[in-house]
Amino acid sequence: MMKGKFPEWLKKRLPTQDKWMHVEDILKDLNLNTVCQSAECPNQGECFANNTATFMIMGRNCTRNCRFCAVTSAKPEKLDSLEPAHVAEAVKRLGLKYVVITSVTRDDLEDGGVSHFIKTVEEIKKISDDIKIELLTPDFKGEVDILKMLAEANFEVFNHNVETIPRLYSTVRPEADYQQSLFVLEKMKDLNDQIYTKSGIMVGLGEKKEEVIEVMKDLRGKDVDILTIGQYLQPSSMHLKVKEFITPELFAEYKTTGESLGFKSVVSEPFARSSYHAAESLK
């Protein structure tokens, strides 16, 4: 996590360690990863203390190297065939009614890892069809055949983050494409209009307010249902520096603007992340 003087609204009281050790013990026992740990999320302690976590499947190493992300970029690991069942077992032990599953990007796999996502969904639904599942996925290079496979799975929310404004993509996400991310969100809704679509952006990277609002309009133009907006925090000295700490007042303004544009839910606050209070945003 970045060091330095934070504004008052970015100071967070951490729960005592014993409150989150239960979740850590289950993750270790089942050899599971979470994006909470790998991406050094500031909400990790809070979420673990509340018996929740965002499972990150398909290993710890990503085939892309985004300059904002703390997830390791290295040679990807071999897929663990037992992982889908282990995720389901963790869901059962934690008594989760809403599950968020994400992954590293696996450009090395022919199907981008979508079959692994599908197997994980199937294992969880074996516990109970009432468990709601949110998938936070890579862009799968915009491959329509891969998106078609995923659209047939039994899950409730498709989440794919655009992350930032188009002008900053070459700096923040040099191996991704803004229009491709919009296409993925639009295509998933076209393929399965029963799912909710969701996307998120980070602010504080040098974007202008008008540019953030344009991204909101672009997402609504693709019929995206749920939006998250949160403060970017620098994971290490090797990552992009924070250009600005966005005030709670501006976050509140973004929320009001998003709601006026027609999003079903807008989570806009400094500590907002893709999966933070995800279950509540679906209500």
Phi and psi restraints in degrees (value plus and minus 20) as a CYANA .aco file:
   2 MET   PHI     -82.1   -42.1
   2 MET   PSI     127.7   167.7
   3 LYS   PHI    -125.9   -85.9
   3 LYS   PSI     142.8   182.8
   4 GLY   PHI     110.3   150.3
   4 GLY   PSI     159.8   199.8
   5 LYS   PHI    -102.8   -62.8
   5 LYS   PSI      99.0   139.0
   6 PHE   PHI    -116.0   -76.0
   6 PHE   PSI     128.1   168.1
   7 PRO   PHI     -85.5   -45.5
   7 PRO   PSI     141.6   181.6
   8 GLU   PHI     -75.7   -35.7
   8 GLU   PSI     -56.8   -16.8
   9 TRP   PHI     -92.9   -52.9
   9 TRP   PSI     -25.7    14.3
  10 LEU   PHI    -129.0   -89.0
  10 LEU   PSI      -6.2    33.8
  11 LYS   PHI    -117.4   -77.4
  11 LYS   PSI     108.1   148.1
  12 LYS   PHI    -150.1  -110.1
  12 LYS   PSI     110.7   150.7
  13 ARG   PHI     -98.5   -58.5
  13 ARG   PSI     105.6   145.6
  14 LEU   PHI    -106.6   -66.6
  14 LEU   PSI     122.6   162.6
  15 PRO   PHI     -89.8   -49.8
  15 PRO   PSI     139.3   179.3
  16 THR   PHI     -83.9   -43.9
  16 THR   PSI     128.8   168.8
  17 GLN   PHI     -79.1   -39.1
  17 GLN   PSI     -54.4   -14.4
  18 ASP   PHI     -82.5   -42.5
  18 ASP   PSI     -42.3    -2.3
  19 LYS   PHI     -94.4   -54.4
  19 LYS   PSI     -42.3    -2.3
  20 TRP   PHI    -131.7   -91.7
  20 TRP   PSI     -24.3    15.7
  21 MET   PHI     -82.8   -42.8
  21 MET   PSI     -50.1   -10.1
  22 HIS   PHI     -79.1   -39.1
  22 HIS   PSI     -64.6   -24.6
  23 VAL   PHI     -86.9   -46.9
  23 VAL   PSI     -64.4   -24.4
  24 GLU   PHI     -80.4   -40.4
  24 GLU   PSI     -59.2   -19.2
  25 ASP   PHI     -84.0   -44.0
  25 ASP   PSI     -60.7   -20.7
  26 ILE   PHI     -86.1   -46.1
  26 ILE   PSI     -63.0   -23.0
  27 LEU   PHI     -81.8   -41.8
  27 LEU   PSI     -62.3   -22.3
  28 LYS   PHI     -87.1   -47.1
  28 LYS   PSI     -61.7   -21.7
  29 ASP   PHI     -81.9   -41.9
  29 ASP   PSI     -55.7   -15.7
  30 LEU   PHI    -120.5   -80.5
  30 LEU   PSI     -15.2    24.8
  31 ASN   PHI      36.8    76.8
  31 ASN   PSI      30.9    70.9
  32 LEU   PHI    -132.1   -92.1
  32 LEU   PSI     130.5   170.5
  33 ASN   PHI    -125.6   -85.6
  33 ASN   PSI     133.6   173.6
  34 THR   PHI    -148.3  -108.3
  34 THR   PSI     129.6   169.6
  35 VAL   PHI     -90.9   -50.9
  35 VAL   PSI     -43.1    -3.1
  36 CYS   PHI     -74.9   -34.9
  36 CYS   PSI     -65.2   -25.2
  37 GLN   PHI    -101.4   -61.4
  37 GLN   PSI     -67.9   -27.9
  38 SER   PHI     -86.8   -46.8
  38 SER   PSI     -54.3   -14.3
  39 ALA   PHI    -116.3   -76.3
  39 ALA   PSI     -13.2    26.8
  40 GLU   PHI      32.8    72.8
  40 GLU   PSI      29.9    69.9
  41 CYS   PHI     -87.8   -47.8
  41 CYS   PSI     114.3   154.3
  42 PRO   PHI     -88.9   -48.9
  42 PRO   PSI     -33.0     7.0
  43 ASN   PHI    -115.1   -75.1
  43 ASN   PSI     -15.8    24.2
  44 GLN   PHI     -75.4   -35.4
  44 GLN   PSI     -69.8   -29.8
  45 GLY   PHI     -80.2   -40.2
  45 GLY   PSI     -63.6   -23.6
  46 GLU   PHI     -82.3   -42.3
  46 GLU   PSI     -67.1   -27.1
  47 CYS   PHI     -87.6   -47.6
  47 CYS   PSI     -64.3   -24.3
  48 PHE   PHI     -81.9   -41.9
  48 PHE   PSI     -58.9   -18.9
  49 ALA   PHI     -85.3   -45.3
  49 ALA   PSI     -45.0    -5.0
  50 ASN   PHI    -115.0   -75.0
  50 ASN   PSI      -5.9    34.1
  51 ASN   PHI      46.5    86.5
  51 ASN   PSI      12.8    52.8
  52 THR   PHI    -148.9  -108.9
  52 THR   PSI     137.3   177.3
  53 ALA   PHI    -180.9  -140.9
  53 ALA   PSI     135.5   175.5
  54 THR   PHI    -123.7   -83.7
  54 THR   PSI      91.5   131.5
  55 PHE   PHI     -92.7   -52.7
  55 PHE   PSI     113.7   153.7
  56 MET   PHI    -133.7   -93.7
  56 MET   PSI      90.3   130.3
  57 ILE   PHI    -115.2   -75.2
  57 ILE   PSI     148.2   188.2
  58 MET   PHI      52.2    92.2
  58 MET   PSI       8.0    48.0
  59 GLY   PHI      79.8   119.8
  59 GLY   PSI    -198.9  -158.9
  60 ARG   PHI    -122.0   -82.0
  60 ARG   PSI     -34.6     5.4
  61 ASN   PHI    -122.0   -82.0
  61 ASN   PSI     109.3   149.3
  62 CYS   PHI    -120.1   -80.1
  62 CYS   PSI     125.7   165.7
  63 THR   PHI    -104.2   -64.2
  63 THR   PSI     -24.2    15.8
  64 ARG   PHI    -136.2   -96.2
  64 ARG   PSI     146.5   186.5
  65 ASN   PHI    -154.5  -114.5
  65 ASN   PSI      55.4    95.4
  66 CYS   PHI     -93.9   -53.9
  66 CYS   PSI     119.2   159.2
  67 ARG   PHI     -99.2   -59.2
  67 ARG   PSI     -22.8    17.2
  68 PHE   PHI    -123.0   -83.0
  68 PHE   PSI     -32.1     7.9
  69 CYS   PHI    -122.3   -82.3
  69 CYS   PSI     116.2   156.2
  70 ALA   PHI    -105.0   -65.0
  70 ALA   PSI     -28.9    11.1
  71 VAL   PHI     -85.0   -45.0
  71 VAL   PSI     117.0   157.0
  72 THR   PHI     -85.5   -45.5
  72 THR   PSI     113.6   153.6
  73 SER   PHI    -122.6   -82.6
  73 SER   PSI      91.5   131.5
  74 ALA   PHI    -183.4  -143.4
  74 ALA   PSI    -199.9  -159.9
  75 LYS   PHI     -78.8   -38.8
  75 LYS   PSI     105.5   145.5
  76 PRO   PHI     -88.8   -48.8
  76 PRO   PSI     131.6   171.6
  77 GLU   PHI    -101.9   -61.9
  77 GLU   PSI     144.3   184.3
  78 LYS   PHI     -88.8   -48.8
  78 LYS   PSI     120.9   160.9
  79 LEU   PHI     -83.9   -43.9
  79 LEU   PSI     120.0   160.0
  80 ASP   PHI    -114.6   -74.6
  80 ASP   PSI      90.7   130.7
  81 SER   PHI     -84.7   -44.7
  81 SER   PSI     -40.3    -0.3
  82 LEU   PHI    -107.7   -67.7
  82 LEU   PSI     -29.9    10.1
  83 GLU   PHI     -79.2   -39.2
  83 GLU   PSI     -65.8   -25.8
  84 PRO   PHI     -75.4   -35.4
  84 PRO   PSI     -63.1   -23.1
  85 ALA   PHI     -87.6   -47.6
  85 ALA   PSI     -55.1   -15.1
  86 HIS   PHI     -89.0   -49.0
  86 HIS   PSI     -58.3   -18.3
  87 VAL   PHI     -81.3   -41.3
  87 VAL   PSI     -65.0   -25.0
  88 ALA   PHI     -80.6   -40.6
  88 ALA   PSI     -59.7   -19.7
  89 GLU   PHI     -84.6   -44.6
  89 GLU   PSI     -58.6   -18.6
  90 ALA   PHI     -85.2   -45.2
  90 ALA   PSI     -60.8   -20.8
  91 VAL   PHI     -79.2   -39.2
  91 VAL   PSI     -62.7   -22.7
  92 LYS   PHI     -85.4   -45.4
  92 LYS   PSI     -66.6   -26.6
  93 ARG   PHI     -85.6   -45.6
  93 ARG   PSI     -54.4   -14.4
  94 LEU   PHI    -104.8   -64.8
  94 LEU   PSI     -31.5     8.5
  95 GLY   PHI      47.0    87.0
  95 GLY   PSI      15.2    55.2
  96 LEU   PHI     -93.8   -53.8
  96 LEU   PSI     119.5   159.5
  97 LYS   PHI    -125.9   -85.9
  97 LYS   PSI     -34.6     5.4
  98 TYR   PHI    -157.9  -117.9
  98 TYR   PSI     106.0   146.0
  99 VAL   PHI    -144.4  -104.4
  99 VAL   PSI     112.1   152.1
 100 VAL   PHI    -130.7   -90.7
 100 VAL   PSI     106.9   146.9
 101 ILE   PHI    -144.0  -104.0
 101 ILE   PSI     106.9   146.9
 102 THR   PHI    -145.6  -105.6
 102 THR   PSI    -194.7  -154.7
 103 SER   PHI    -177.0  -137.0
 103 SER   PSI     143.4   183.4
 104 VAL   PHI     -91.0   -51.0
 104 VAL   PSI     141.7   181.7
 105 THR   PHI     -98.2   -58.2
 105 THR   PSI     110.5   150.5
 106 ARG   PHI    -140.8  -100.8
 106 ARG   PSI      52.2    92.2
 107 ASP   PHI     -86.7   -46.7
 107 ASP   PSI     -33.6     6.4
 108 ASP   PHI     -96.8   -56.8
 108 ASP   PSI     -38.5     1.5
 109 LEU   PHI    -111.7   -71.7
 109 LEU   PSI     121.1   161.1
 110 GLU   PHI     -77.7   -37.7
 110 GLU   PSI     -58.7   -18.7
 111 ASP   PHI    -122.8   -82.8
 111 ASP   PSI      -5.7    34.3
 112 GLY   PHI      47.4    87.4
 112 GLY   PSI     -13.4    26.6
 113 GLY   PHI      71.7   111.7
 113 GLY   PSI     -12.0    28.0
 114 VAL   PHI     -83.4   -43.4
 114 VAL   PSI     -54.1   -14.1
 115 SER   PHI     -84.3   -44.3
 115 SER   PSI     -51.4   -11.4
 116 HIS   PHI     -89.5   -49.5
 116 HIS   PSI     -59.6   -19.6
 117 PHE   PHI     -78.5   -38.5
 117 PHE   PSI     -67.8   -27.8
 118 ILE   PHI     -82.7   -42.7
 118 ILE   PSI     -63.2   -23.2
 119 LYS   PHI     -81.8   -41.8
 119 LYS   PSI     -58.0   -18.0
 120 THR   PHI     -86.3   -46.3
 120 THR   PSI     -62.1   -22.1
 121 VAL   PHI     -79.7   -39.7
 121 VAL   PSI     -66.0   -26.0
 122 GLU   PHI     -80.9   -40.9
 122 GLU   PSI     -61.5   -21.5
 123 GLU   PHI     -85.8   -45.8
 123 GLU   PSI     -59.7   -19.7
 124 ILE   PHI     -87.5   -47.5
 124 ILE   PSI     -61.7   -21.7
 125 LYS   PHI     -88.5   -48.5
 125 LYS   PSI     -39.1     0.9
 126 LYS   PHI     -84.6   -44.6
 126 LYS   PSI     -50.0   -10.0
 127 ILE   PHI     -88.2   -48.2
 127 ILE   PSI     -70.6   -30.6
 128 SER   PHI    -187.0  -147.0
 128 SER   PSI     113.5   153.5
 129 ASP   PHI     -91.5   -51.5
 129 ASP   PSI     -32.2     7.8
 130 ASP   PHI    -100.5   -60.5
 130 ASP   PSI     -33.9     6.1
 131 ILE   PHI     -89.8   -49.8
 131 ILE   PSI     106.1   146.1
 132 LYS   PHI    -108.7   -68.7
 132 LYS   PSI     119.7   159.7
 133 ILE   PHI    -144.0  -104.0
 133 ILE   PSI     111.5   151.5
 134 GLU   PHI    -134.0   -94.0
 134 GLU   PSI     107.7   147.7
 135 LEU   PHI    -126.9   -86.9
 135 LEU   PSI     100.7   140.7
 136 LEU   PHI    -124.7   -84.7
 136 LEU   PSI      83.0   123.0
 137 THR   PHI    -133.5   -93.5
 137 THR   PSI     142.4   182.4
 138 PRO   PHI     -89.1   -49.1
 138 PRO   PSI    -196.0  -156.0
 139 ASP   PHI    -106.0   -66.0
 139 ASP   PSI     -26.8    13.2
 140 PHE   PHI      30.7    70.7
 140 PHE   PSI       9.3    49.3
 141 LYS   PHI      37.4    77.4
 141 LYS   PSI      -2.2    37.8
 142 GLY   PHI      51.4    91.4
 142 GLY   PSI      -2.9    37.1
 143 GLU   PHI     -90.4   -50.4
 143 GLU   PSI      94.9   134.9
 144 VAL   PHI     -83.6   -43.6
 144 VAL   PSI     -59.5   -19.5
 145 ASP   PHI     -82.0   -42.0
 145 ASP   PSI     -57.2   -17.2
 146 ILE   PHI     -87.6   -47.6
 146 ILE   PSI     -63.4   -23.4
 147 LEU   PHI     -83.3   -43.3
 147 LEU   PSI     -55.3   -15.3
 148 LYS   PHI     -83.4   -43.4
 148 LYS   PSI     -61.7   -21.7
 149 MET   PHI     -79.2   -39.2
 149 MET   PSI     -66.3   -26.3
 150 LEU   PHI     -88.1   -48.1
 150 LEU   PSI     -56.7   -16.7
 151 ALA   PHI     -82.8   -42.8
 151 ALA   PSI     -40.9    -0.9
 152 GLU   PHI    -107.3   -67.3
 152 GLU   PSI     -26.1    13.9
 153 ALA   PHI     -96.3   -56.3
 153 ALA   PSI     141.1   181.1
 154 ASN   PHI    -115.3   -75.3
 154 ASN   PSI      58.2    98.2
 155 PHE   PHI    -156.7  -116.7
 155 PHE   PSI     147.7   187.7
 156 GLU   PHI    -123.8   -83.8
 156 GLU   PSI     -53.6   -13.6
 157 VAL   PHI    -150.7  -110.7
 157 VAL   PSI     109.5   149.5
 158 PHE   PHI    -125.7   -85.7
 158 PHE   PSI      99.1   139.1
 159 ASN   PHI    -138.4   -98.4
 159 ASN   PSI     106.2   146.2
 160 HIS   PHI    -162.7  -122.7
 160 HIS   PSI     100.9   140.9
 161 ASN   PHI    -106.4   -66.4
 161 ASN   PSI     114.9   154.9
 162 VAL   PHI    -101.9   -61.9
 162 VAL   PSI     -41.0    -1.0
 163 GLU   PHI      54.7    94.7
 163 GLU   PSI     -63.7   -23.7
 164 THR   PHI    -175.9  -135.9
 164 THR   PSI    -197.5  -157.5
 165 ILE   PHI     -98.7   -58.7
 165 ILE   PSI     136.0   176.0
 166 PRO   PHI     -75.7   -35.7
 166 PRO   PSI     -58.7   -18.7
 167 ARG   PHI     -81.0   -41.0
 167 ARG   PSI     -47.8    -7.8
 168 LEU   PHI    -117.0   -77.0
 168 LEU   PSI     -17.8    22.2
 169 TYR   PHI     -79.9   -39.9
 169 TYR   PSI     -61.6   -21.6
 170 SER   PHI     -84.2   -44.2
 170 SER   PSI     -43.3    -3.3
 171 THR   PHI    -113.0   -73.0
 171 THR   PSI     -64.3   -24.3
 172 VAL   PHI    -106.8   -66.8
 172 VAL   PSI     -63.3   -23.3
 173 ARG   PHI    -151.6  -111.6
 173 ARG   PSI      44.7    84.7
 174 PRO   PHI     -83.4   -43.4
 174 PRO   PSI     -39.0     1.0
 175 GLU   PHI    -121.7   -81.7
 175 GLU   PSI      -7.7    32.3
 176 ALA   PHI    -143.7  -103.7
 176 ALA   PSI     154.1   194.1
 177 ASP   PHI    -159.2  -119.2
 177 ASP   PSI     105.4   145.4
 178 TYR   PHI     -78.5   -38.5
 178 TYR   PSI     -68.4   -28.4
 179 GLN   PHI     -85.3   -45.3
 179 GLN   PSI     -53.5   -13.5
 180 GLN   PHI     -86.5   -46.5
 180 GLN   PSI     -59.7   -19.7
 181 SER   PHI     -84.3   -44.3
 181 SER   PSI     -61.1   -21.1
 182 LEU   PHI     -81.7   -41.7
 182 LEU   PSI     -61.2   -21.2
 183 PHE   PHI     -81.5   -41.5
 183 PHE   PSI     -63.1   -23.1
 184 VAL   PHI     -80.2   -40.2
 184 VAL   PSI     -64.5   -24.5
 185 LEU   PHI     -84.0   -44.0
 185 LEU   PSI     -63.7   -23.7
 186 GLU   PHI     -85.7   -45.7
 186 GLU   PSI     -62.4   -22.4
 187 LYS   PHI     -86.4   -46.4
 187 LYS   PSI     -60.7   -20.7
 188 MET   PHI     -82.2   -42.2
 188 MET   PSI     -58.6   -18.6
 189 LYS   PHI     -87.3   -47.3
 189 LYS   PSI     -58.3   -18.3
 190 ASP   PHI     -84.3   -44.3
 190 ASP   PSI     -59.6   -19.6
 191 LEU   PHI     -95.7   -55.7
 191 LEU   PSI     -50.1   -10.1
 192 ASN   PHI    -168.6  -128.6
 192 ASN   PSI      75.0   115.0
 193 ASP   PHI     -98.4   -58.4
 193 ASP   PSI     -18.0    22.0
 194 GLN   PHI    -106.6   -66.6
 194 GLN   PSI     -35.1     4.9
 195 ILE   PHI    -110.5   -70.5
 195 ILE   PSI     134.6   174.6
 196 TYR   PHI    -108.1   -68.1
 196 TYR   PSI     121.4   161.4
 197 THR   PHI    -128.7   -88.7
 197 THR   PSI     129.8   169.8
 198 LYS   PHI    -166.5  -126.5
 198 LYS   PSI     125.8   165.8
 199 SER   PHI    -170.9  -130.9
 199 SER   PSI     143.3   183.3
 200 GLY   PHI    -165.7  -125.7
 200 GLY   PSI     137.8   177.8
 201 ILE   PHI    -154.1  -114.1
 201 ILE   PSI     135.1   175.1
 202 MET   PHI    -121.0   -81.0
 202 MET   PSI     125.6   165.6
 203 VAL   PHI    -144.0  -104.0
 203 VAL   PSI     141.3   181.3
 204 GLY   PHI      82.2   122.2
 204 GLY   PSI      -8.1    31.9
 205 LEU   PHI    -122.3   -82.3
 205 LEU   PSI     -15.1    24.9
 206 GLY   PHI      91.1   131.1
 206 GLY   PSI     -11.7    28.3
 207 GLU   PHI     -95.9   -55.9
 207 GLU   PSI     136.8   176.8
 208 LYS   PHI    -118.8   -78.8
 208 LYS   PSI     134.9   174.9
 209 LYS   PHI     -76.2   -36.2
 209 LYS   PSI     -61.7   -21.7
 210 GLU   PHI     -82.9   -42.9
 210 GLU   PSI     -53.2   -13.2
 211 GLU   PHI     -91.2   -51.2
 211 GLU   PSI     -57.3   -17.3
 212 VAL   PHI     -83.2   -43.2
 212 VAL   PSI     -62.9   -22.9
 213 ILE   PHI     -85.0   -45.0
 213 ILE   PSI     -55.8   -15.8
 214 GLU   PHI     -84.1   -44.1
 214 GLU   PSI     -58.3   -18.3
 215 VAL   PHI     -83.5   -43.5
 215 VAL   PSI     -62.7   -22.7
 216 MET   PHI     -76.2   -36.2
 216 MET   PSI     -66.0   -26.0
 217 LYS   PHI     -84.0   -44.0
 217 LYS   PSI     -60.2   -20.2
 218 ASP   PHI     -81.0   -41.0
 218 ASP   PSI     -62.9   -22.9
 219 LEU   PHI     -87.6   -47.6
 219 LEU   PSI     -61.4   -21.4
 220 ARG   PHI     -86.0   -46.0
 220 ARG   PSI     -50.6   -10.6
 221 GLY   PHI     -84.7   -44.7
 221 GLY   PSI     -41.9    -1.9
 222 LYS   PHI    -119.9   -79.9
 222 LYS   PSI      -7.3    32.7
 223 ASP   PHI      43.2    83.2
 223 ASP   PSI      12.3    52.3
 224 VAL   PHI     -90.3   -50.3
 224 VAL   PSI     115.6   155.6
 225 ASP   PHI    -110.6   -70.6
 225 ASP   PSI     -58.2   -18.2
 226 ILE   PHI    -146.5  -106.5
 226 ILE   PSI     117.1   157.1
 227 LEU   PHI    -147.9  -107.9
 227 LEU   PSI     117.5   157.5
 228 THR   PHI    -141.5  -101.5
 228 THR   PSI     119.4   159.4
 229 ILE   PHI    -154.2  -114.2
 229 ILE   PSI     103.6   143.6
 230 GLY   PHI    -159.6  -119.6
 230 GLY   PSI     143.1   183.1
 231 GLN   PHI     -94.1   -54.1
 231 GLN   PSI     109.2   149.2
 232 TYR   PHI     -91.9   -51.9
 232 TYR   PSI     114.3   154.3
 233 LEU   PHI    -145.3  -105.3
 233 LEU   PSI     112.8   152.8
 234 GLN   PHI     -92.3   -52.3
 234 GLN   PSI      96.9   136.9
 235 PRO   PHI     -87.6   -47.6
 235 PRO   PSI     -53.5   -13.5
 236 SER   PHI    -179.1  -139.1
 236 SER   PSI     154.5   194.5
 237 SER   PHI     -87.4   -47.4
 237 SER   PSI     -34.5     5.5
 238 MET   PHI    -105.1   -65.1
 238 MET   PSI     -29.0    11.0
 239 HIS   PHI    -122.7   -82.7
 239 HIS   PSI     150.9   190.9
 240 LEU   PHI     -76.8   -36.8
 240 LEU   PSI     121.8   161.8
 241 LYS   PHI    -102.2   -62.2
 241 LYS   PSI     129.9   169.9
 242 VAL   PHI     -89.8   -49.8
 242 VAL   PSI     109.2   149.2
 243 LYS   PHI    -108.6   -68.6
 243 LYS   PSI     -49.6    -9.6
 244 GLU   PHI    -180.6  -140.6
 244 GLU   PSI     121.9   161.9
 245 PHE   PHI    -113.0   -73.0
 245 PHE   PSI      95.3   135.3
 246 ILE   PHI     -96.3   -56.3
 246 ILE   PSI     114.6   154.6
 247 THR   PHI     -95.3   -55.3
 247 THR   PSI     133.6   173.6
 248 PRO   PHI     -77.0   -37.0
 248 PRO   PSI     -51.2   -11.2
 249 GLU   PHI     -84.6   -44.6
 249 GLU   PSI     -60.7   -20.7
 250 LEU   PHI     -91.2   -51.2
 250 LEU   PSI     -56.8   -16.8
 251 PHE   PHI     -79.6   -39.6
 251 PHE   PSI     -61.7   -21.7
 252 ALA   PHI     -84.4   -44.4
 252 ALA   PSI     -56.8   -16.8
 253 GLU   PHI     -85.8   -45.8
 253 GLU   PSI     -62.0   -22.0
 254 TYR   PHI     -81.2   -41.2
 254 TYR   PSI     -59.8   -19.8
 255 LYS   PHI     -81.9   -41.9
 255 LYS   PSI     -66.7   -26.7
 256 THR   PHI     -81.7   -41.7
 256 THR   PSI     -62.9   -22.9
 257 THR   PHI     -83.4   -43.4
 257 THR   PSI     -64.9   -24.9
 258 GLY   PHI     -80.9   -40.9
 258 GLY   PSI     -62.9   -22.9
 259 GLU   PHI     -84.7   -44.7
 259 GLU   PSI     -56.5   -16.5
 260 SER   PHI     -88.7   -48.7
 260 SER   PSI     -44.7    -4.7
 261 LEU   PHI    -100.6   -60.6
 261 LEU   PSI     -33.0     7.0
 262 GLY   PHI      90.1   130.1
 262 GLY   PSI     -12.2    27.8
 263 PHE   PHI     -82.8   -42.8
 263 PHE   PSI     120.2   160.2
 264 LYS   PHI     -88.4   -48.4
 264 LYS   PSI     -50.9   -10.9
 265 SER   PHI    -170.7  -130.7
 265 SER   PSI     118.5   158.5
 266 VAL   PHI    -150.2  -110.2
 266 VAL   PSI      98.2   138.2
 267 VAL   PHI    -125.8   -85.8
 267 VAL   PSI      85.2   125.2
 268 SER   PHI    -150.9  -110.9
 268 SER   PSI      82.9   122.9
 269 GLU   PHI    -182.5  -142.5
 269 GLU   PSI     141.0   181.0
 270 PRO   PHI     -72.8   -32.8
 270 PRO   PSI     -62.7   -22.7
 271 PHE   PHI    -112.2   -72.2
 271 PHE   PSI     -12.4    27.6
 272 ALA   PHI     -83.4   -43.4
 272 ALA   PSI     115.7   155.7
 273 ARG   PHI    -155.6  -115.6
 273 ARG   PSI     150.3   190.3
 274 SER   PHI     -70.7   -30.7
 274 SER   PSI     -62.9   -22.9
 275 SER   PHI    -128.4   -88.4
 275 SER   PSI     -12.2    27.8
 276 TYR   PHI     -91.3   -51.3
 276 TYR   PSI     102.6   142.6
 277 HIS   PHI      31.8    71.8
 277 HIS   PSI      20.4    60.4
 278 ALA   PHI     -81.7   -41.7
 278 ALA   PSI     -59.4   -19.4
 279 ALA   PHI     -82.2   -42.2
 279 ALA   PSI     -60.8   -20.8
 280 GLU   PHI     -85.9   -45.9
 280 GLU   PSI     -53.0   -13.0
 281 SER   PHI     -90.7   -50.7
 281 SER   PSI     -35.8     4.2
 282 LEU   PHI    -106.2   -66.2
 282 LEU   PSI     -37.0     3.0
